[in-house]
C-alpha cells in the first residue's frame, strides 16, 4: 500500500502517551521518507517533538491559553482563540489523519482538519464515541496489548510492520545545559536517577516517598553511585525532602524542559521510578529502568524494550482502575528490599553486558 504524502498525526498528550506513539509515527515516515508528517499536540512535549527529524511540522493546540480564558470567564476570548487555531489548522490539506488519541476531542479535531481520509481505533481502544469520526478503524481483541504495539496497529493498516528502533534527538543547547549542571555538582562515577512523582491525577500509583529515600540511601552505600532526584513543576519541595532522606550521595536535579530532561537521562546509568511519562523517556534514552508498578497494567504501560525490570505484586485485584482505592496493597506490599535487589541486579547486568 502506498503511504500518503501529507499526514497528520494526532496524539495531544500526555508525555508518556506521546512518546509511545513515536515508534508508529516514525515507522510510517520511514516507509515514505518524502512524506510530510505533521503532529498535533499540546503541552510541553511539543518542544521535544520539534527536535525529531521524522516530524516535519508541530501544530500546537492552545489548551493553556483557551483553558486559562475559560477559567477567568473570558468566554469570548477563548472562542476567538479556538477559532483562530481552527482557521490555521484548516489552511492545510492532508491526505491522511491518524488519530492515536481516540477521545472525543481528538476525533473532533480530526474532523476539523481538511483530510481525504481519517483512521483511528475501534471500540476496544477508542473512547467517548470517537470511533464514529473515522473512515477506517482498527483494533485488537487483546485489550492488554502494550501501547507501542497498539499504536503500531494504525501503522500496520497502511502496510507498515515492525517496531522501529527509535533514535530520538535533542538540541545542542539542551546538551550544553546539562553538561554545565553536571560539571557544577562534580559527579564522578555512576549516576542513578530517581523519580518518585507522578501527575496530580495519578497519585494512586505512587510508591511511598520514605521508601524511595531508604532505597536511595542503601543503593548508594552498596554501589557507590550518586543518586539524583528528578522533579517537575510543583515538586521541588518534596524533591528536596527526598534528597535529604537519600544520604550524602544524593543530589537534586536541575530544572528541565522535556528536551533537557532527555539530555540529562542520557547521562545516567539507571532509572528508578513508577509508571510515568518520565519512565518512558528514560527507556527511550537507552537507560535501564527499574519500574515500580501498583494498580496500573504493566503489560500495557511498562517500559518498552529490553533490559528493564518491573516490580509488582501479582494480587488478584491488580491491575485495576480504582483510583479511589484505600488499601493500595499492590504498592504497600512492595518492600524496600524488593526494589534494592532489583536495582543491584540491573546494575550488575548492565556492567556485565
N, C-alpha and C positions, 0 to 999 in steps of 0.2 A: 504494500500500500504506500502511495506517495505521501510524504509528510507535507502538510500545508506550509506555505511560506511566511504567513503572518499569523502568529499565535499569541493569544492572551492567556496567561496562567493566572488563576485567582486562588490565592491562599492568603487571607488577610492577616491572620495571627494564629497562634501565639509564636514565640520564638521557637519552641521545640517543634511545633507542627510545620512551621515554615522550613526549618532545617530538614525535617523528614520528607518534605515534598521535593527537595532539591535533587535527589537522585533521579526521580522520574522526569523532572524538567530537563535535567542535563542529558538524560538518555534520548529524549525527543530531539534536543538540539544537536546532539552528535549524529543522529540519524539523518539530519539535513542541516549541515553547518551553515548553509546560505540562508536558512530561515531566520526571520526576525522574531525573537521571543521577548514579549513584554510581560511584566509581572505586576499585578495589582495587589497591594499590601498596605498595611497600616502599622504605625508604631516605629520603635527604634530599630527594628531589624531591617528597615528599608535601606539604611546606610550600608549595612553589611552586604545586602543584595547588590548594591551598585558596584561592588568590587569584584563580583563574579563574572568571568568572561562569557559564560553561556547565557547571561541575562543582558539583552541589548537595551532594554528600557525599563525603568522602575516607575510605576504610577502609584502615587500615594493617595489613599483615601483619607480625607481630612477629618478623621474621627475626633482628634483632640480639639480642633477649632470648632467644629459643629457641636460636639458634646458640651464644650465649655459655654457656648452661646445658649444652648438649651438649659443648662443648669442656672444660668443667670437670667433666664426668662426672655432672652433675646430671640424670640421665635422667628422674626422676620430676617434677622441677620443669619441665623442658622439655615433658613430656607434659601437665602441668597448664596451662601457658601456652598451648599449642596448643589444648587442649580448650576453654579459656575463649574464645579467639578464635573458634573454630568455632561455639560456642554463640551468641556475639554476631552472627556472620555470619548464622546461620540464623533470627535473630529477624525478619529482613526477608524479604518475599516479592517476587520480581522477575518481571516479565512476560518479560524477556529478559536473557540473559547473552551478552555479546560478548567472546570470548577472543581478544585480539590477540596474546597472547604465544606460544601454541602450543607449550608444553612440557608434560611430564608433571605438573609441579607446578601450573601454571595450570589444566590440564584437571581435575585432582583438586579444585581449589578451585571450579571451575565446577560440578562435580557436588555438592560440599558445599553450595553455595548453593541455597536453595529457589527454583526458577525454572520457569516454564511452558515455556520454550524456550531452547536454547543453540546459538549459532552460532560457527563458528571456521573456520580454514583447513584445506584438504585436505592431501594428502601433499606437494604442491610446496613449501609454506612451513612446515607444522607439523612438529614433531619428536617423538621418543620415543613414538610411537603416540598422541599427544594427540588426533588427529582422531577416534579411536574414541569420545570423550566427547561429541561434538556431535550435535545433532539435524539440523543443516544445515551443510554445508561449502561453501566457495567457494575459488576459486583462479584461476590463470592459467598458460598454457603458457610464458609469459615468466618464466624464473627470475631475470632481471636487471632486473625491474621495481623502480623506486625504492620505498623503504619507505613513503613517503607515499601513493603510488598503490596499493601493495599493501594498505595498511590501508584505503584507500577502497573496496576490493572488498567488505569487510564492510558498509560503509555502503550501497554500491550494491545489495547483496542485499535491503536494506529499501526500495529505490526512491529512495535519496538519491544524487544525482550532482553532480559539480563540486566541486573542492577549494576550500574557502572561504579567504578571506584572513584569517589569524589576527590577532586583536588581543589579545595577551597582556598581563596586568597584574601589577603587584607592589604591595607595600604602601607607604603614605606613609612608614612607618618605614625601609624599605629605601632609598627615595629620599633621605631625610634623612641616613642613614648615609653614603651615597655622596657626597652634597653636602659633608658635613663632611670626608671624606677628600680629595676633590679640592681643597677650599679649603686644606687643611693642606699639600699639596705644591705649591701655587701654579702649576699648569699653565695656560699660556695658549697658544692656537693649537691646531693639530691634534694628536690623540692616537691613536696606533695601539696595539692590544692584541696581544700575542704569547703563545701558549700552546704550549710545546713538549712538554707532558706528556700521558700517557695512563694508563689503568688498569694495574695491575700485570700483568695477564694479557695486555696488548696492547703490550708493549714492542717487539714485532717490527714495528710500524708507525710507530715513532718516528724522525724525522729527527735527524741529529746535532746535539747541543747547541751545539758550537762554530760550526757553520754558522748556526744561529739567531743566535748572537751577532754573527757577521760581517754578516748581513743587517740586524740592528737598527742596528749602527753605521753602515753605509753608507746605509741608507734615511733615518736620522735626519739625516745630513750632507747628503744630497741634497734632502730635502724640508723640513727644519727642524722636523719633527714630533717630539714626545716619544713614546717607546716604553715601554709599560708591560708588565711581565711578570706574567702571571696564574699563580696557583698554588693548589693544594688541599692537603688533609691529607697530611703526609709529604713535601711537595715544596718547602718553603720554603728549605731549604739550597741545593738546586740552583738555585732561582729567584734567590737572592742571587748565586750564581756567574754566572748568565746576565746579571744586571743589570750586573755588573762588566765583562763582555765587551762589553756593548752601548754603552759610551761614556757621555759626560757627560749626554746627554738621556734616559737610561734610568732608569726608576723601578720600584719594586716595588709591586704592587697590595696592597691591604688584604686581610685575611682576610674571606671572604664565605660566606654561605649561597647556595643557588641563587637565591633571590629577590634578594638583594643583588648577586649577580653579574650578573643580568639588568639591574638598575638601572645597574650600572657599565658594562656593554656598550652600553647605550643612549646613553651619553655619549661613546663612542669613534667615530672616523671610519673605521677599517679594522681588520680582524681577520686575523691570520696564524697558522696552526697546522695540525695534522694532522687525521686522521679521528677525532674525539672528540665526546662529547656537548656540550662547551662550544662547539665549532664550530657545531653546530646551534642552540644557544642564541643565539649571535651572529647567525646568519642570521635567526632569528625576531625578534631585536631590531631588524632592519632595517639591520644593518651589512654593508657589502660584505666578503665573505670571500675570502681567498686561501688555498686549501686544498692542502696537500701530501699527495699520495696515493702510497703504495707498493703493498703487496700486496693491500689491500682494494679492493673493487669500487666505483669512483666512480659507476657508473650506479645502484647500489643505495643507496650510503651518502653520496653527495655532498650538499653544502648545497643545500637545496631553494629554488627561486625564481630570479629574475633578478638580474643584477648581480654574480654570484660567479665566481671564477676557480679552476679546478682545474689543478694542476701535477702531471703524471705522465709516466712514460716507458712507451711502448707496447711493452713487451717481450713476447716470445712466451709467457713463463711467468706474466705478470701479467694479470688478478688471479689470486691463488692463496689456498689455505687452509693453507699450510705454515708453521705458527708456529715451526718449528724450523729454518727456512732459514738457512744460514750466510753466504751471499753477500749477500743483500738488495740485489742490484744495482738493483732498482726504486727504492730510496731513494738509494743511493750515487751513481747517475748524475744525480740532481737536484742541480744546482750552485747556489752562492750567486747567480751571475748570473741563473739561471733565475728564482729567487724575487724578486730585486730588480727585475728587469724587469717581472714581473707586478704587484708592489706599486706601482711607479711608474705603470704603465698603469692599474691600478684606481683609483689616486688621481686621475689626470688625468681618467678617465671620470666619476668622481663630481663633480669640480669643474665639468666641462663640462655635466653633466646637471642 
